[in-house]
């Protein structure tokens, strides 16, 4: 799966958890999930679980701690998918 496909799926996942979904229209790999999209930090766990279900992967706690931006999430998912 290519990076753009993963990115687009991440946007779809985040749409439910973002306070202002219109922010996703301008999102890039540098967009910070908590700071820029205003996703509640408690909801980040839900986002990660949804990613695991969507992509059929397991994200370890230490990997989850490294997710700050959309690009971080895409990179981890891409690596997991091999």
N, C-alpha and C positions, 0 to 999 in steps of 0.2 A: 504494500500500500504506500502510495507516495505522500510526501509531506503536505501537499495542498489538500488531499482527501482527508488526512488526519486532522488538519487545521479546520476544515469545514465541519467535520463531525464534532470537534471540540466546541466550535461556535454554537452548534445546535444543542449540545449538552448544556453549555453555560447559559443559554437563553432563559432557561427556567430559574436559574439561581442569581441572575444579574438584576440588581434593583432597577436599572434603566436599560432594557434590552436594546434600545437604539444605539447605545455605546458600542455594541458589537458590530454595527455597520462599518465602523472606522477602525476596528481592531486589527492589529498586526502581531507578528511574533514577539514584538517588544512590549506589547500591552500587558501590564501587571494585573493579575487576576483579582487580587484583594484591593489594591490601591486605585487602579484605573476603572475597573468594572464594578467596584464596590460589592464584591461577593463577600458575604459574611464568612469569617474564618471557620465557624462551626459548619457552614454549608460546604466548605472546601472538601470535607470528608465525603459528603454526599456526591460531589462532583467526581472525586476519585473513584468511588464505588461504581458510579455510572460509567466511567471510562473503562473500568475493569470488565463490566458486563458488556459494553458496546464492542470493545476490541478483543475480548477473550484473553485478557492478560491479568497478572497479579502485580500490583505496585506495592513494594515493601515500604515500611515506615520511613526508612532513611532516604528512599527515593522521593517519597511524597514530601518530605521536608525540603527538598531541593526545588520543588515546583513553585516558582514565583510568577513567571510570565507564561503566556500562551506558548511561546517558543520552547520553554523548559518542558512543558507538558508534551508537546509534539515530539521533541527529541527523545524523551523517555519512552513514549509509546512506540515510536519508530524503532528504537533499539530493541524493545521487547518483542516486536513483531518480526525482528530479524531482517 
